Amino acid sequence: MWFKNLRLFRFTQPFTLGAAELQEQLQEKAFHPCGRQELFRYGWVPPLPVALTADQEPQFVHACNGYLMLCLQREDKVLPAAVVRDAVTERCRQIEQQQARKVFRKERDQIKDEVMLELLPRAFSKSQRIFGYIAPREKLLLIDAASASKAELFTSHLRDSLGTLPIILPASKQAPVDAMTQWLTQQQAPSPFVLEKDCELSNPADSANVIRCKAQELEADEVQTMLESGKRCTKLAMTWNDCLQCVVQDDLSVKRLRFADELLEQASEGNIEDQAQQFDQDFAVMSLELSRFCKDLFKAFGGLERTRVV
């Protein structure tokens, strides 16, 4: 459950729903497996990894210290492109032989649709889960998603479930690319951040001109020369407060989030009897640290613009 990525959204209005009210609304959009003719389906599932008895209702909200954890599950039917292509080719070959005519593109596309419908009931399925939690005190929604599209799937389904979701992407007063370029040039990030050895430099005049530095001493002459030539820092690896390592991107999203062993050990202390208790303790420790991390992250970029939307 420990987040590996971070997509941040800021509430423009206070989030006032409690766990019970949120549970009532989410259960209307709960996950159900794909039907025989469906390519994909998604919905809410319980965040806690516990088995339910016949008389227990699934809990779609896990509350801890005022934070509300949710989990979206998506199921996709797996139809290998090669299998579909071979089946379509064979179907077209049979038509051409039996009817002594050529199958053109429009008909071939129609045959492909028919083949997919026939194969779907026998297709394997794969599932993925996207965790996210609401932090009402901080007016934040934090989602463990590596891509913007996964975060959008989470937020759009949450909006459908609640009827409204007044959130925006956080916009800092100082542009992240300007700040990170400055930190890299000066070889110092604002405390409690410390620069690590990975970064990405791009040419503002040519988006395809990108240099990725990995396990590189960032004070090296070649890195500084690229900065002097006009390259801008769009991704920067840092350590925060000796507690977690991450890569901050120019849209304020965070990747490669890794928590220190001390925090993981702290979450395992005490008399933990089952998975549910471990999940609860993990969530408590993680949410506390991420709350502090986000506060320092926004501060490092000059704070947030309250009226600006990106």
Backbone bond lengths (Angstrom), bond angles and torsions (degrees), N, CA, C in turn:
res aa  C-N    CA-C-N  psi(-1)  N-CA   C-N-CA  omega(-1)  CA-C   N-CA-C  phi
1 M - - - 1.451 - - 1.529 111.70 -
2 W 1.323 117.47 -20.62 1.464 119.59 179.08 1.526 108.82 -56.97
3 F 1.323 115.98 125.74 1.462 120.80 -176.77 1.530 110.37 -63.91
4 K 1.332 115.07 141.58 1.458 121.45 175.95 1.522 111.83 -109.84
5 N 1.321 115.91 -14.36 1.465 122.57 178.14 1.516 107.82 -141.46
6 L 1.310 115.63 167.09 1.458 119.39 -177.92 1.523 110.03 -146.67
7 R 1.330 114.94 117.57 1.464 122.01 170.29 1.518 106.32 -113.34
8 L 1.325 115.83 122.79 1.458 121.64 -172.33 1.520 111.11 -106.73
9 F 1.330 114.87 139.92 1.460 122.16 173.55 1.522 107.76 -134.43
10 R 1.324 115.17 145.32 1.468 120.09 -179.06 1.524 109.63 -111.41
11 F 1.331 115.59 131.80 1.461 120.89 175.72 1.526 109.30 -74.37
12 T 1.312 115.70 133.65 1.467 120.34 176.92 1.518 111.40 -87.94
13 Q 1.331 116.42 -10.47 1.458 122.86 175.76 1.520 107.92 -135.75
14 P 1.328 118.31 153.94 1.462 119.71 178.20 1.531 111.16 -59.06
15 F 1.325 116.16 139.03 1.465 120.58 175.14 1.518 107.24 -89.92
16 T 1.311 116.53 114.62 1.467 120.99 -169.73 1.520 114.10 -109.02
17 L 1.320 118.39 -5.77 1.463 119.70 -179.12 1.525 110.59 -72.00
18 G 1.330 115.67 135.48 1.446 120.28 173.48 1.518 110.64 -87.09
19 A 1.334 115.75 177.48 1.465 120.15 -176.78 1.525 111.91 -60.74
20 A 1.340 117.20 -41.51 1.468 120.39 -177.87 1.527 111.47 -66.05
21 E 1.320 116.81 -43.02 1.472 120.35 179.28 1.522 110.95 -66.61
22 L 1.321 115.87 -40.66 1.463 120.36 179.29 1.528 110.50 -65.07
23 Q 1.326 115.90 -41.82 1.465 121.07 177.84 1.525 111.13 -57.24
24 E 1.312 116.27 -43.75 1.465 121.02 -177.91 1.527 111.74 -61.74
25 Q 1.329 116.28 -37.47 1.459 119.28 -177.88 1.531 112.29 -81.07
26 L 1.324 116.75 -34.02 1.464 119.09 -178.93 1.525 112.33 -71.14
27 Q 1.326 117.13 -31.97 1.459 118.72 -176.34 1.529 112.56 -65.40
28 E 1.334 116.28 -19.86 1.461 119.63 175.86 1.529 111.57 -71.78
29 K 1.335 116.30 -19.23 1.471 121.00 -179.38 1.528 110.28 -119.69
30 A 1.334 115.74 37.51 1.460 120.62 -178.86 1.526 111.09 -69.60
31 F 1.312 114.46 159.17 1.464 120.12 179.67 1.520 111.23 -73.74
32 H 1.328 115.37 138.65 1.460 122.91 170.52 1.524 107.16 -133.26
33 P 1.326 117.76 141.24 1.470 119.74 -178.35 1.525 112.36 -59.40
34 C 1.314 115.10 158.43 1.464 120.98 178.85 1.526 111.18 -59.07
35 G 1.322 114.93 141.03 1.450 119.68 170.51 1.519 110.12 -74.97
36 R 1.320 116.12 174.57 1.469 120.66 -174.89 1.522 112.50 -60.48
37 Q 1.328 117.66 -31.88 1.461 120.88 -175.34 1.528 112.83 -109.82
38 E 1.323 117.78 18.55 1.467 121.16 -177.90 1.523 110.53 -104.00
39 L 1.326 115.48 136.00 1.461 120.63 177.36 1.519 112.10 -77.75
40 F 1.323 117.20 -34.93 1.462 120.57 -179.93 1.521 109.42 -156.04
41 R 1.329 114.38 163.52 1.458 121.04 174.49 1.520 107.53 -158.93
42 Y 1.330 117.17 150.33 1.459 120.08 178.60 1.522 110.14 -145.01
43 G 1.337 114.65 160.05 1.459 120.66 179.75 1.516 109.92 177.72
44 W 1.318 116.02 179.53 1.468 121.36 -175.51 1.523 111.19 -80.69
45 V 1.323 115.20 142.53 1.457 122.53 173.28 1.527 107.63 -131.55
46 P 1.334 118.30 160.36 1.465 119.91 177.74 1.528 111.01 -62.56
47 P 1.326 117.89 132.51 1.471 119.76 176.80 1.525 112.72 -66.23
48 L 1.335 116.34 -32.82 1.457 120.28 -177.25 1.523 111.22 -76.26
49 P 1.319 117.73 132.18 1.467 121.30 -179.79 1.520 112.10 -83.15
50 V 1.327 117.37 69.49 1.464 120.90 -178.95 1.522 109.57 -126.44
51 A 1.330 115.35 147.84 1.462 120.98 176.58 1.524 109.07 -82.28
52 L 1.322 116.05 141.77 1.457 121.53 -179.00 1.519 110.28 -104.49
53 T 1.333 115.33 143.86 1.454 119.93 172.07 1.521 108.82 -82.53
54 A 1.314 116.17 172.10 1.465 120.69 -175.00 1.519 112.59 -62.07
55 D 1.338 117.19 -29.35 1.465 120.00 -176.35 1.534 113.03 -97.29
56 Q 1.325 118.01 6.36 1.461 121.22 -179.79 1.523 111.02 -98.33
57 E 1.332 115.14 139.92 1.458 121.25 176.52 1.531 109.36 -91.53
58 P 1.324 118.32 138.96 1.474 119.75 176.46 1.518 111.18 -64.75
59 Q 1.325 115.50 137.70 1.464 121.29 179.58 1.527 108.65 -102.53
60 F 1.325 115.75 112.03 1.461 120.97 -175.16 1.525 113.13 -88.56
61 V 1.321 116.80 -2.29 1.465 121.58 178.90 1.519 108.18 -129.29
62 H 1.321 115.87 129.74 1.464 119.87 173.31 1.521 107.79 -115.03
63 A 1.323 115.65 113.89 1.463 121.48 -176.83 1.523 110.25 -98.04
64 C 1.328 115.32 137.59 1.462 121.18 178.19 1.522 108.80 -154.07
65 N 1.317 116.80 119.92 1.467 122.36 178.15 1.530 112.98 53.74
66 G 1.326 115.75 33.82 1.460 119.83 178.38 1.515 114.47 89.02
67 Y 1.334 117.98 -7.09 1.457 122.02 178.03 1.529 109.61 -94.75
68 L 1.331 116.31 149.03 1.462 121.72 -173.49 1.528 109.56 -123.17
69 M 1.323 116.39 106.44 1.460 121.67 -178.35 1.521 110.80 -88.70
70 L 1.333 116.37 135.00 1.456 123.76 178.27 1.526 108.71 -127.19
71 C 1.322 115.75 162.13 1.465 119.65 178.12 1.526 109.55 -144.23
72 L 1.321 115.79 124.63 1.462 122.44 177.63 1.527 108.92 -104.16
73 Q 1.322 115.76 130.07 1.466 119.71 177.48 1.521 109.83 -112.59
74 R 1.323 115.34 136.05 1.465 121.76 175.57 1.521 109.11 -122.06
75 E 1.320 115.11 133.29 1.459 121.44 176.18 1.526 108.82 -114.54
76 D 1.326 116.53 131.36 1.459 122.36 178.18 1.518 109.65 -122.06
77 K 1.322 115.88 135.40 1.457 119.93 172.08 1.533 108.27 -76.77
78 V 1.318 115.55 137.27 1.461 121.39 -177.31 1.523 109.20 -101.46
79 L 1.313 114.99 110.32 1.465 121.76 175.58 1.527 107.94 -118.82
80 P 1.330 118.34 98.05 1.470 119.89 -178.94 1.521 111.09 -55.68
81 A 1.322 115.94 133.51 1.462 120.80 -177.46 1.526 111.54 -57.68
82 A 1.329 116.93 -36.99 1.467 120.18 -178.61 1.526 111.22 -65.36
83 V 1.335 116.86 -37.63 1.468 120.74 179.32 1.521 110.28 -65.71
84 V 1.340 115.85 -45.34 1.467 120.28 178.96 1.528 110.17 -63.17
85 R 1.325 116.17 -45.05 1.465 120.80 -177.99 1.529 111.33 -61.45
86 D 1.330 116.60 -43.49 1.468 119.69 -179.80 1.524 111.39 -65.55
87 A 1.331 116.12 -39.93 1.467 119.70 -179.95 1.526 110.98 -66.39
88 V 1.324 116.30 -40.01 1.467 120.37 178.57 1.528 110.34 -65.91
89 T 1.324 116.52 -43.48 1.468 120.76 179.54 1.525 111.18 -60.38
90 E 1.324 115.90 -42.95 1.462 119.65 179.60 1.523 111.27 -66.14
91 R 1.331 116.95 -41.23 1.467 120.65 178.89 1.534 110.38 -62.70
92 C 1.320 116.67 -43.16 1.469 120.84 179.18 1.532 111.03 -65.14
93 R 1.327 116.26 -39.03 1.470 120.07 179.56 1.524 110.86 -62.53
94 Q 1.338 115.52 -41.71 1.463 119.44 179.44 1.526 111.30 -63.35
95 I 1.328 116.71 -42.73 1.466 120.57 179.65 1.521 110.45 -63.02
96 E 1.325 116.64 -44.39 1.467 120.41 -178.18 1.528 111.73 -64.82
97 Q 1.338 116.14 -36.08 1.463 119.39 179.11 1.526 111.87 -73.76
98 Q 1.333 115.74 -44.93 1.462 119.79 -174.80 1.524 112.56 -74.40
99 Q 1.350 116.73 -33.52 1.460 119.76 -174.93 1.526 112.62 -108.22
100 A 1.309 117.26 0.93 1.472 122.49 176.69 1.528 112.22 51.92
101 R 1.311 114.80 49.04 1.471 120.22 177.97 1.523 108.88 -149.47
102 K 1.318 115.28 165.14 1.467 120.29 -178.93 1.528 110.14 -93.26
103 V 1.318 115.78 141.48 1.474 121.73 175.22 1.523 108.31 -91.82
104 F 1.333 116.32 119.40 1.457 120.44 -178.93 1.532 110.95 -94.12
105 R 1.325 114.83 177.18 1.464 120.99 -168.56 1.524 113.08 -58.98
106 K 1.324 118.04 -45.31 1.462 120.41 -177.01 1.521 110.99 -60.48
107 E 1.328 116.37 -44.43 1.462 120.00 179.09 1.527 110.62 -68.92
108 R 1.330 116.48 -37.26 1.469 119.84 178.72 1.527 110.73 -61.89
109 D 1.342 117.26 -40.63 1.466 120.53 177.36 1.525 110.69 -62.79
110 Q 1.329 116.66 -39.04 1.460 120.52 178.33 1.527 110.69 -65.59
111 I 1.326 115.90 -40.73 1.467 120.22 177.51 1.527 110.49 -63.03
112 K 1.332 116.19 -39.31 1.468 119.86 178.35 1.522 110.71 -60.04
113 D 1.335 117.70 -43.63 1.464 120.94 177.89 1.523 110.65 -60.74
114 E 1.325 116.90 -42.29 1.461 120.73 179.96 1.527 111.19 -64.55
115 V 1.323 115.94 -41.55 1.464 120.57 179.81 1.526 110.59 -63.34
116 M 1.326 116.67 -43.07 1.463 120.03 -179.57 1.525 110.89 -62.83
117 L 1.324 117.36 -41.19 1.465 120.61 177.84 1.525 111.19 -62.84
118 E 1.320 116.65 -35.99 1.459 120.49 178.85 1.526 111.88 -71.26
119 L 1.332 116.06 -35.61 1.467 120.19 -176.90 1.525 113.27 -82.14
120 L 1.330 117.62 -26.58 1.466 120.84 -174.26 1.529 114.19 -52.60
121 P 1.340 119.57 -46.55 1.470 118.47 -178.12 1.520 113.53 -60.68
122 R 1.321 117.83 -22.76 1.469 121.28 -178.44 1.528 112.53 -101.35
123 A 1.320 116.44 0.00 1.467 120.32 -175.70 1.520 111.55 -74.93
124 F 1.320 115.97 148.43 1.455 121.17 170.72 1.527 108.56 -72.03
125 S 1.312 115.54 163.01 1.465 119.42 177.33 1.519 109.48 -128.65
126 K 1.323 115.68 151.87 1.462 121.17 174.68 1.526 108.06 -128.90
127 S 1.316 115.15 147.69 1.462 120.29 -177.28 1.517 110.17 -123.63
128 Q 1.298 115.56 149.39 1.455 121.66 173.05 1.523 108.40 -136.85
129 R 1.304 115.78 150.17 1.465 121.32 179.32 1.521 109.56 -119.66
130 I 1.310 114.99 138.98 1.464 121.94 177.67 1.520 107.51 -119.69
131 F 1.328 116.12 116.31 1.464 121.04 178.56 1.529 109.98 -93.74
132 G 1.294 115.10 146.91 1.455 121.10 174.73 1.515 108.90 -158.38
133 Y 1.320 116.56 153.43 1.465 117.32 176.95 1.520 111.15 -139.08
134 I 1.318 112.85 152.25 1.461 121.97 179.46 1.519 108.32 -96.88
135 A 1.326 115.56 130.48 1.467 122.23 176.99 1.528 107.65 -114.14
136 P 1.343 117.93 87.93 1.470 120.24 -174.24 1.525 113.63 -59.22
137 R 1.339 117.49 -38.86 1.465 119.64 -177.96 1.519 111.21 -63.33
138 E 1.305 116.37 -40.75 1.466 121.19 -178.97 1.529 112.39 -87.33
139 K 1.328 116.63 -6.16 1.478 122.67 -176.51 1.525 110.75 56.67
140 L 1.330 115.28 45.66 1.463 120.70 -178.39 1.524 111.34 -127.67
141 L 1.318 114.61 149.97 1.458 123.36 167.53 1.520 106.07 -117.91
142 L 1.324 117.10 122.30 1.462 122.64 -176.24 1.523 108.55 -115.62
143 I 1.322 117.28 124.96 1.458 122.22 -175.11 1.525 109.56 -123.81
144 D 1.320 115.71 133.68 1.464 121.37 176.29 1.523 107.99 -85.97
145 A 1.329 115.95 86.67 1.468 121.32 -177.81 1.519 109.21 -141.71
146 A 1.323 116.18 130.31 1.463 120.09 -179.88 1.517 112.17 -77.80
147 S 1.329 117.12 -24.26 1.462 120.73 -177.02 1.521 110.95 -121.61
148 A 1.323 114.85 154.59 1.461 120.13 177.06 1.520 111.04 -64.45
149 S 1.336 117.79 -31.99 1.465 120.53 -178.29 1.524 111.78 -66.66
150 K 1.335 117.58 -37.63 1.463 119.99 177.40 1.525 110.71 -68.25
151 A 1.315 116.20 -40.62 1.461 119.59 176.92 1.521 110.62 -63.12
152 E 1.330 116.87 -38.80 1.462 121.40 178.86 1.523 111.08 -65.39
153 L 1.328 117.69 -37.47 1.461 121.02 176.45 1.525 110.11 -60.66
154 F 1.332 116.07 -43.54 1.464 121.40 179.54 1.524 110.81 -64.05
155 T 1.326 117.05 -50.53 1.465 120.04 -175.81 1.524 111.90 -68.37
156 S 1.329 117.86 -36.25 1.464 119.43 -179.26 1.525 110.86 -68.44
157 H 1.347 116.76 -37.67 1.470 118.63 178.77 1.527 110.67 -72.43
158 L 1.324 116.65 -33.94 1.463 119.37 175.61 1.524 110.19 -65.80
159 R 1.314 116.33 -39.64 1.470 120.47 177.36 1.532 110.58 -64.02
160 D 1.324 116.61 -42.54 1.468 120.12 177.24 1.526 111.17 -62.15
161 S 1.321 116.35 -36.51 1.462 120.78 -177.90 1.520 112.13 -71.76
162 L 1.332 116.50 -37.44 1.465 120.89 -175.12 1.521 112.86 -95.47
163 G 1.312 117.06 -16.61 1.459 120.06 -176.49 1.510 112.89 90.38
164 T 1.323 116.48 -27.33 1.464 122.01 177.73 1.518 108.70 -155.66
165 L 1.311 116.33 149.45 1.462 121.13 177.90 1.520 107.87 -149.74
166 P 1.341 117.11 90.63 1.472 120.85 -175.49 1.527 112.27 -78.65
167 I 1.325 116.62 81.21 1.463 121.10 -179.91 1.522 109.96 -127.54
168 I 1.317 115.41 154.18 1.458 122.67 173.78 1.527 107.81 -137.94
169 L 1.309 115.83 160.80 1.458 119.60 171.74 1.521 108.93 -70.78
170 P 1.328 118.24 139.83 1.463 119.45 178.60 1.520 111.22 -67.48
171 A 1.315 116.09 136.66 1.470 121.84 178.23 1.523 108.11 -120.76
172 S 1.319 116.80 119.52 1.464 120.94 -177.77 1.523 110.84 -83.92
173 K 1.325 115.46 155.60 1.463 120.44 179.60 1.526 111.46 -66.94
174 Q 1.327 116.21 -35.53 1.463 120.03 174.74 1.522 108.39 -104.32
175 A 1.305 117.59 130.77 1.461 121.00 -179.75 1.530 109.68 -58.68
176 P 1.333 118.45 127.53 1.466 120.35 -178.34 1.521 113.79 -53.69
177 V 1.337 117.49 -38.66 1.466 119.09 -178.98 1.523 110.98 -65.46
178 D 1.335 117.38 -35.14 1.467 120.31 177.24 1.520 110.67 -68.24
179 A 1.335 115.58 -45.34 1.462 119.71 -177.86 1.525 111.14 -64.87
180 M 1.328 117.45 -46.63 1.463 120.03 -177.02 1.525 111.54 -67.35
181 T 1.320 116.91 -34.58 1.470 119.92 175.57 1.524 110.26 -63.96
182 Q 1.323 116.13 -40.90 1.464 120.62 178.62 1.525 110.94 -65.26
183 W 1.328 117.25 -44.50 1.461 120.18 179.31 1.529 110.64 -61.19
184 L 1.318 116.19 -41.56 1.456 120.25 -178.61 1.528 110.68 -67.50
185 T 1.317 116.45 -38.76 1.467 120.87 178.55 1.523 110.69 -65.42
186 Q 1.328 116.11 -42.70 1.466 121.04 -178.21 1.524 112.68 -85.73
187 Q 1.349 116.19 -7.97 1.457 122.15 -179.98 1.528 112.43 60.35
188 Q 1.321 115.06 36.39 1.464 118.74 178.31 1.524 109.44 -158.23
189 A 1.335 115.37 129.24 1.462 121.45 175.48 1.522 108.87 -101.87
190 P 1.326 118.01 157.86 1.464 120.21 178.84 1.529 110.76 -61.41
191 S 1.309 117.03 138.93 1.459 121.97 175.72 1.534 109.05 -61.36
192 P 1.329 117.13 141.24 1.461 131.43 7.66 1.525 114.21 -96.80
193 F 1.331 118.12 28.53 1.468 121.48 176.60 1.528 110.07 -88.60
194 V 1.325 115.69 145.00 1.461 122.72 176.68 1.524 107.66 -131.24
195 L 1.323 116.46 133.31 1.460 120.62 -179.73 1.526 111.13 -68.36
196 E 1.336 115.55 141.23 1.461 121.36 174.31 1.536 109.33 -105.47
197 K 1.320 118.32 -147.62 1.468 119.96 -169.86 1.526 114.49 -117.46
198 D 1.324 117.39 14.41 1.463 120.17 178.61 1.518 110.15 -122.07
199 C 1.320 116.47 141.37 1.461 120.41 174.30 1.521 108.95 -159.20
200 E 1.310 115.00 166.43 1.462 121.27 173.85 1.513 108.16 -128.45
201 L 1.325 115.51 129.41 1.462 121.76 -179.28 1.521 108.94 -116.36
202 S 1.316 116.37 134.65 1.463 119.52 -179.17 1.517 110.49 -129.87
203 N 1.311 114.05 156.95 1.460 121.62 177.39 1.524 108.47 -91.90
204 P 1.331 118.98 116.41 1.470 120.24 -178.16 1.517 113.59 -60.96
205 A 1.337 117.38 -20.80 1.468 120.69 179.85 1.524 112.68 -89.22
206 D 1.346 116.92 -10.29 1.464 120.53 -177.64 1.522 108.19 -150.74
207 S 1.322 116.97 101.53 1.463 121.38 -174.72 1.526 112.75 -64.08
208 A 1.334 117.44 -21.00 1.464 120.48 179.13 1.526 112.20 -80.56
209 N 1.320 116.82 -13.45 1.463 121.99 -178.56 1.527 108.70 -88.59
210 V 1.337 115.86 91.76 1.461 122.06 -174.64 1.525 109.61 -127.67
211 I 1.322 115.89 134.56 1.463 122.68 176.04 1.523 107.84 -115.04
212 R 1.342 116.71 125.89 1.463 121.21 178.10 1.522 108.94 -110.26
213 C 1.313 115.06 121.87 1.463 121.41 179.33 1.522 108.51 -105.30
214 K 1.312 117.41 124.25 1.458 122.22 -178.66 1.519 109.20 -129.32
215 A 1.337 115.58 131.49 1.466 121.17 -176.65 1.523 110.33 52.08
216 Q 1.310 115.20 44.11 1.465 122.95 -175.03 1.524 109.84 -115.83
217 E 1.318 116.67 133.74 1.457 119.60 172.68 1.526 107.71 -66.68
218 L 1.314 116.88 111.30 1.461 120.30 -170.79 1.527 113.21 -73.69
219 E 1.329 116.69 -12.75 1.462 118.29 175.60 1.528 111.49 -87.23
220 A 1.324 116.92 1.51 1.466 120.90 -179.39 1.523 110.75 -60.79
221 D 1.334 115.30 152.01 1.467 120.79 -176.24 1.524 112.38 -58.46
222 E 1.349 117.00 -38.90 1.466 118.63 -176.50 1.532 112.04 -65.83
223 V 1.344 116.66 -34.62 1.471 119.72 177.59 1.521 109.83 -68.78
224 Q 1.320 116.32 -46.32 1.459 119.82 -179.56 1.533 111.25 -64.65
225 T 1.330 116.91 -34.02 1.469 120.21 177.76 1.526 110.80 -64.28
226 M 1.327 116.53 -40.65 1.469 119.86 178.57 1.527 111.10 -65.24
227 L 1.329 116.45 -37.10 1.466 119.71 177.15 1.528 110.52 -66.15
228 E 1.314 115.45 -41.65 1.469 119.71 179.38 1.531 111.86 -64.95
229 S 1.330 116.42 -27.42 1.469 120.04 -179.70 1.527 112.63 -81.68
230 G 1.339 116.13 -2.28 1.463 118.92 176.02 1.509 115.81 111.91
231 K 1.333 117.54 -1.15 1.455 119.61 176.99 1.537 109.47 -64.25
232 R 1.343 115.17 148.36 1.465 121.16 -178.76 1.527 109.01 -119.67
233 C 1.317 116.16 145.15 1.463 121.24 -178.87 1.534 109.69 -86.08
234 T 1.326 116.03 118.23 1.466 121.13 -179.26 1.526 112.82 -108.50
235 K 1.331 117.04 -16.15 1.467 121.69 175.31 1.518 107.55 -143.34
236 L 1.329 115.39 139.34 1.464 118.62 -175.62 1.524 109.82 -146.68
237 A 1.333 115.59 124.81 1.461 121.18 177.62 1.523 109.39 -82.71
238 M 1.334 115.54 134.46 1.463 120.65 -179.20 1.526 110.07 -146.07
239 T 1.311 114.35 160.03 1.463 122.00 169.22 1.515 107.70 -109.31
240 W 1.326 115.80 136.76 1.461 120.49 179.12 1.522 109.85 -112.15
241 N 1.332 115.33 120.39 1.459 121.98 169.72 1.531 113.41 55.20
242 D 1.321 117.02 26.42 1.470 122.30 -177.05 1.524 112.74 57.93
243 C 1.346 116.90 16.42 1.466 121.02 -175.54 1.520 113.43 -109.15
244 L 1.321 116.08 -31.66 1.464 117.91 -179.86 1.524 110.53 -151.97
245 Q 1.316 114.57 151.09 1.460 122.60 175.08 1.521 108.60 -111.04
246 C 1.323 116.32 149.19 1.454 119.38 -177.71 1.523 110.10 -163.91
247 V 1.326 115.07 171.29 1.461 122.60 171.13 1.515 107.21 -118.80
248 V 1.320 116.19 117.05 1.464 121.75 179.36 1.522 108.54 -91.42
249 Q 1.330 116.69 134.27 1.461 121.84 -178.39 1.528 110.81 -107.45
250 D 1.319 114.99 167.32 1.465 118.99 -172.59 1.526 113.87 -72.18
251 D 1.337 118.06 -4.59 1.469 120.60 173.76 1.525 111.67 -104.61
252 L 1.336 116.65 14.91 1.465 124.88 -179.16 1.526 113.15 70.11
253 S 1.320 117.61 10.73 1.457 119.03 171.14 1.529 108.39 -82.01
254 V 1.328 115.26 160.65 1.466 120.82 -174.25 1.527 108.95 -128.92
255 K 1.317 116.03 132.26 1.461 120.99 176.87 1.527 110.05 -123.09
256 R 1.345 113.67 169.02 1.474 121.59 178.10 1.523 110.92 50.45
257 L 1.310 114.74 46.58 1.462 121.51 179.07 1.528 108.50 -74.93
258 R 1.309 116.18 123.91 1.462 120.44 -178.99 1.524 109.53 -137.55
259 F 1.333 114.66 120.60 1.458 120.59 -177.20 1.526 110.42 -86.36
260 A 1.322 115.67 147.45 1.460 121.44 -178.20 1.528 110.55 -65.19
261 D 1.322 115.33 150.42 1.465 120.34 179.75 1.524 111.29 -57.76
262 E 1.330 116.98 -33.85 1.462 120.13 -179.57 1.525 111.42 -60.69
263 L 1.326 116.39 -37.80 1.466 119.43 178.56 1.523 110.97 -69.50
264 L 1.326 116.63 -41.41 1.461 119.94 178.83 1.526 110.73 -62.76
265 E 1.327 115.95 -39.08 1.465 119.82 177.79 1.519 110.93 -68.14
266 Q 1.319 116.42 -38.89 1.463 120.61 178.20 1.527 110.75 -60.04
267 A 1.322 116.08 -38.54 1.465 120.23 -179.27 1.524 112.13 -72.09
268 S 1.323 117.14 -15.64 1.470 120.38 -178.84 1.519 112.39 -100.24
269 E 1.314 117.42 1.06 1.460 120.92 -179.21 1.525 110.52 -75.29
270 G 1.321 115.24 157.74 1.459 120.25 176.72 1.522 111.69 93.66
271 N 1.311 114.73 -178.12 1.462 122.21 -176.72 1.526 109.76 -89.83
272 I 1.316 116.38 84.72 1.462 121.67 -178.70 1.522 108.74 -95.22
273 E 1.326 116.13 121.33 1.454 120.96 -172.09 1.525 114.29 -100.70
274 D 1.327 117.99 -23.25 1.465 118.18 -176.44 1.526 110.33 -153.89
275 Q 1.325 115.73 178.48 1.462 122.12 -178.45 1.519 111.90 -62.38
276 A 1.322 116.18 -36.01 1.461 119.99 -177.90 1.523 110.85 -63.68
277 Q 1.318 116.72 -43.44 1.460 120.37 178.99 1.524 110.87 -66.95
278 Q 1.330 116.76 -38.09 1.463 119.47 178.61 1.519 110.89 -66.08
279 F 1.326 116.34 -41.64 1.464 120.59 177.33 1.517 109.96 -60.00
280 D 1.317 116.39 -44.55 1.464 121.12 -178.26 1.523 110.80 -62.18
281 Q 1.324 116.38 -43.01 1.460 119.74 -178.85 1.530 111.15 -71.15
282 D 1.327 117.04 -39.16 1.469 120.36 175.72 1.527 110.41 -58.96
283 F 1.315 115.88 -46.50 1.464 121.33 -178.64 1.523 110.65 -63.09
284 A 1.329 116.88 -40.92 1.464 120.60 -179.25 1.528 110.94 -61.96
285 V 1.327 116.84 -47.04 1.467 120.68 -178.51 1.525 110.43 -68.99
286 M 1.329 117.06 -45.68 1.458 120.66 -177.58 1.522 111.91 -62.99
287 S 1.322 117.44 -46.45 1.468 120.43 -176.96 1.522 111.55 -64.99
288 L 1.323 116.75 -35.77 1.463 120.07 177.77 1.526 110.29 -64.27
289 E 1.327 117.22 -45.87 1.461 120.47 -179.34 1.528 111.80 -68.16
290 L 1.320 117.30 -40.17 1.463 119.45 179.97 1.520 111.78 -68.14
291 S 1.313 117.25 -30.74 1.465 120.02 175.34 1.527 110.22 -61.95
292 R 1.318 116.50 -45.26 1.465 120.97 178.50 1.527 111.11 -68.25
293 F 1.325 115.21 -40.44 1.464 120.07 179.89 1.528 111.14 -60.70
294 C 1.321 117.16 -47.63 1.473 120.58 -178.59 1.524 111.04 -62.85
295 K 1.309 116.37 -39.09 1.465 119.98 178.26 1.527 110.54 -60.42
296 D 1.328 116.57 -45.95 1.467 120.46 179.53 1.527 111.57 -70.15
297 L 1.333 116.98 -35.10 1.463 120.57 179.18 1.522 110.63 -62.74
298 F 1.314 116.81 -48.49 1.465 120.13 179.76 1.526 111.04 -64.08
299 K 1.325 115.68 -38.73 1.464 120.03 179.56 1.531 110.82 -63.87
300 A 1.332 116.61 -38.62 1.470 120.77 -179.00 1.523 111.99 -61.84
301 F 1.331 116.49 -27.72 1.465 120.87 179.44 1.526 112.12 -100.82
302 G 1.328 115.82 22.40 1.458 120.40 174.14 1.507 115.46 87.37
303 G 1.331 117.10 8.99 1.463 120.19 -177.04 1.522 111.01 89.34
304 L 1.327 115.64 175.48 1.459 120.92 -177.16 1.517 111.84 -100.38
305 E 1.319 114.57 143.03 1.459 120.68 170.51 1.522 108.05 -75.30
306 R 1.318 117.04 127.11 1.462 119.84 -175.70 1.514 113.12 -81.65
307 T 1.314 117.56 -21.86 1.460 119.43 -175.17 1.518 112.78 -114.51
308 R 1.328 116.60 -8.41 1.460 119.60 -175.85 1.524 110.72 -87.58
309 V 1.319 116.93 134.88 1.454 122.73 178.85 1.517 108.46 -116.57
310 V 1.348 116.82 134.94 1.467 120.45 177.46 1.525 109.48 -117.90
